[in-house]
Each structure stands twice: as structure tokens, then as C-alpha cells.
Amino acid sequence: MNGIINLDKPAGISSARAVARVKRLLPRGTKIGHAGTLDPFATGVLLLLVGKGTKQCERLMGEAKQYETAIKLGATTPTLDPESPEEPFSKTGTGIQAVHPGADEEHGLQTRATVERVLTQFVGEIQQRPPAFSAMKVGGQRAYKLARSGETVELKPRIVHVYGIELLDYAWPLLRLRIDCGRGTYIRSIARDVGEALGVGGYLTQLRRTRIGSYDVSAAATLDQLDADGVERHLHAI
């Protein structure tokens, strides 16, 4: 059995757990992996690679991706998502140039025009600092392990490609975006940096990956569908 499964990962489980769930449905000894991790709170397209499909990992990791996300402005969290407690935002030492506030902004309400202006800063080839709670390695150790142990983790910025950001909806404090980006882009970092540029802070409350390359979430199978139909019915040819 060889091919690619376009899975709509549910919230509440890791990508590794999703792979383990599907592995139980495969013939004994069949290889299975995935291309592009989704955090446990995130949902959407997770490409599972079966058999010889595992050889497609690097190619698929390099495909363009699309996300839809909700960002809460006016606060932050250590992990930049809903998996850690909310904290007040500190403006000191962020390294992001904040916009000059207008009358509404002085009272903590960012206008739609200001938000749209700030979003343009994060389109194109940009320098992005990965989150401290990430799988990036620092001195041979995963950054998130160091951060969980209480160490201060400062990761160096790197170049990523953001092809477009569409403002879907904005009603303070929630900002909804559609983001098209390349490999290695952290949507949590975009939430952090947009919030810092607005001078109020921000973190992800929802994240859904809607596309990887030609694989769209509208055609993705759920875990329940795989259980009911079997894997072969949802297996795409390599």
C-alpha cells in the first residue's frame, strides 16, 4: 500500500498521534509518516505518507501552504497560542517597530485601516524569529524543551516567504486572516509580530491549515471516515 492521505486533523491531538491512529488501519509493517507538523490545537490538512509515499516528504514539505487563523489582540501567551495562560503584553524589547497610534488606538482599539497597513509589513520575503516554544534546535536541544524548563530562549531570525495575507474579519480584539506562505513560516510568529507592530500584543486562538500544494482541506478525509471506509479509498497515488 503506497500513496498519500489528505487528512483533516482534528484539534486536541498531535500530528504523531494522528499518524499512530491511522497506522493501526494499515497492513502490518507498512511505513507511514507525515509531511509538515500541525500543533495539537490546530486543525486541517496533514499529509500522511504511506509506503513509498514517505519518499515524497521533502518535496511536499517544500510546497506552498495556506492557513486560516484567528488572532486575539491585546494580550499574549508564552507559547503564542491557547495552550498556555494568557498574559498582559509588554511593549519593551520586542524589536518590532510599532505604528504611531491614532485617537482610537490610544484607547486600545486598533482601527481596520491601521491593521491593514500593518499586515503589509509581513508580506514578501521577511525576517522572522521562530517562537521559543518550537522544535528548532539550540545547542543540540529542542527550543521548546529549554523553554519548558524555564530557560530564556532567543532564536535567531531567518528568512521566510509570505505570499499573501488576506484580512477576513476584524472586530476588536479578534483578527481573522488567511495566510499563504512557504516552508518554515511560523503562523504563531506572525500573530506575535502583528500584535507587537500594533503595540498591543497578540496570539493565536485558532489555526486551520486549508491547503498544502494541490491538497485542499475541502477534499480531506477525517479520522472517522478512514475508520469507516478504510485507508485505501482515501489513498492518493504518488
FENRAMO-V369186 format. One record per residue. N is the residue number from 1. RES is the residue in one letter. NEAR is the number of other C-alpha atoms within 8 Angstrom. Layout:
BEGIN
n->{N | N}
res->{RES | RES}
near->{NEAR | NEAR}
END
This chain:
BEGIN
n->{1 | 2 | 3 | 4 | 5 | 6 | 7 | 8 | 9 | 10 | 11 | 12 | 13 | 14 | 15 | 16 | 17 | 18 | 19 | 20 | 21 | 22 | 23 | 24 | 25 | 26 | 27 | 28 | 29 | 30 | 31 | 32 | 33 | 34 | 35 | 36 | 37 | 38 | 39 | 40 | 41 | 42 | 43 | 44 | 45 | 46 | 47 | 48 | 49 | 50 | 51 | 52 | 53 | 54 | 55 | 56 | 57 | 58 | 59 | 60 | 61 | 62 | 63 | 64 | 65 | 66 | 67 | 68 | 69 | 70 | 71 | 72 | 73 | 74 | 75 | 76 | 77 | 78 | 79 | 80 | 81 | 82 | 83 | 84 | 85 | 86 | 87 | 88 | 89 | 90 | 91 | 92 | 93 | 94 | 95 | 96 | 97 | 98 | 99 | 100 | 101 | 102 | 103 | 104 | 105 | 106 | 107 | 108 | 109 | 110 | 111 | 112 | 113 | 114 | 115 | 116 | 117 | 118 | 119 | 120 | 121 | 122 | 123 | 124 | 125 | 126 | 127 | 128 | 129 | 130 | 131 | 132 | 133 | 134 | 135 | 136 | 137 | 138 | 139 | 140 | 141 | 142 | 143 | 144 | 145 | 146 | 147 | 148 | 149 | 150 | 151 | 152 | 153 | 154 | 155 | 156 | 157 | 158 | 159 | 160 | 161 | 162 | 163 | 164 | 165 | 166 | 167 | 168 | 169 | 170 | 171 | 172 | 173 | 174 | 175 | 176 | 177 | 178 | 179 | 180 | 181 | 182 | 183 | 184 | 185 | 186 | 187 | 188 | 189 | 190 | 191 | 192 | 193 | 194 | 195 | 196 | 197 | 198 | 199 | 200 | 201 | 202 | 203 | 204 | 205 | 206 | 207 | 208 | 209 | 210 | 211 | 212 | 213 | 214 | 215 | 216 | 217 | 218 | 219 | 220 | 221 | 222 | 223 | 224 | 225 | 226 | 227 | 228 | 229 | 230 | 231 | 232 | 233 | 234 | 235 | 236 | 237 | 238}
res->{M | N | G | I | I | N | L | D | K | P | A | G | I | S | S | A | R | A | V | A | R | V | K | R | L | L | P | R | G | T | K | I | G | H | A | G | T | L | D | P | F | A | T | G | V | L | L | L | L | V | G | K | G | T | K | Q | C | E | R | L | M | G | E | A | K | Q | Y | E | T | A | I | K | L | G | A | T | T | P | T | L | D | P | E | S | P | E | E | P | F | S | K | T | G | T | G | I | Q | A | V | H | P | G | A | D | E | E | H | G | L | Q | T | R | A | T | V | E | R | V | L | T | Q | F | V | G | E | I | Q | Q | R | P | P | A | F | S | A | M | K | V | G | G | Q | R | A | Y | K | L | A | R | S | G | E | T | V | E | L | K | P | R | I | V | H | V | Y | G | I | E | L | L | D | Y | A | W | P | L | L | R | L | R | I | D | C | G | R | G | T | Y | I | R | S | I | A | R | D | V | G | E | A | L | G | V | G | G | Y | L | T | Q | L | R | R | T | R | I | G | S | Y | D | V | S | A | A | A | T | L | D | Q | L | D | A | D | G | V | E | R | H | L | H | A | I}
near->{6 | 11 | 13 | 13 | 14 | 17 | 14 | 13 | 13 | 9 | 8 | 7 | 9 | 9 | 13 | 6 | 8 | 10 | 12 | 8 | 9 | 11 | 9 | 7 | 9 | 8 | 6 | 4 | 4 | 10 | 8 | 11 | 9 | 13 | 12 | 7 | 7 | 9 | 7 | 10 | 11 | 14 | 13 | 12 | 17 | 14 | 11 | 13 | 17 | 15 | 11 | 10 | 12 | 12 | 6 | 10 | 11 | 8 | 7 | 10 | 9 | 8 | 10 | 10 | 13 | 12 | 12 | 12 | 13 | 12 | 13 | 12 | 14 | 12 | 13 | 14 | 12 | 10 | 10 | 15 | 12 | 12 | 6 | 9 | 7 | 9 | 8 | 7 | 9 | 5 | 9 | 4 | 4 | 6 | 4 | 7 | 6 | 8 | 9 | 4 | 7 | 6 | 6 | 10 | 10 | 8 | 6 | 8 | 8 | 10 | 8 | 7 | 6 | 10 | 10 | 9 | 8 | 12 | 10 | 8 | 6 | 11 | 12 | 8 | 8 | 10 | 8 | 10 | 9 | 12 | 11 | 11 | 11 | 9 | 7 | 8 | 8 | 8 | 4 | 5 | 8 | 11 | 14 | 11 | 9 | 12 | 12 | 8 | 6 | 6 | 7 | 6 | 8 | 5 | 9 | 6 | 8 | 8 | 8 | 12 | 12 | 15 | 10 | 9 | 13 | 7 | 10 | 8 | 7 | 10 | 6 | 8 | 8 | 10 | 14 | 12 | 12 | 12 | 13 | 12 | 12 | 13 | 11 | 5 | 10 | 8 | 6 | 11 | 12 | 9 | 13 | 13 | 11 | 13 | 14 | 15 | 13 | 13 | 9 | 13 | 18 | 17 | 17 | 14 | 10 | 10 | 12 | 11 | 14 | 13 | 12 | 13 | 9 | 5 | 10 | 12 | 13 | 5 | 7 | 12 | 11 | 10 | 11 | 6 | 9 | 12 | 9 | 6 | 7 | 10 | 12 | 6 | 6 | 10 | 11 | 8 | 6 | 7}
END
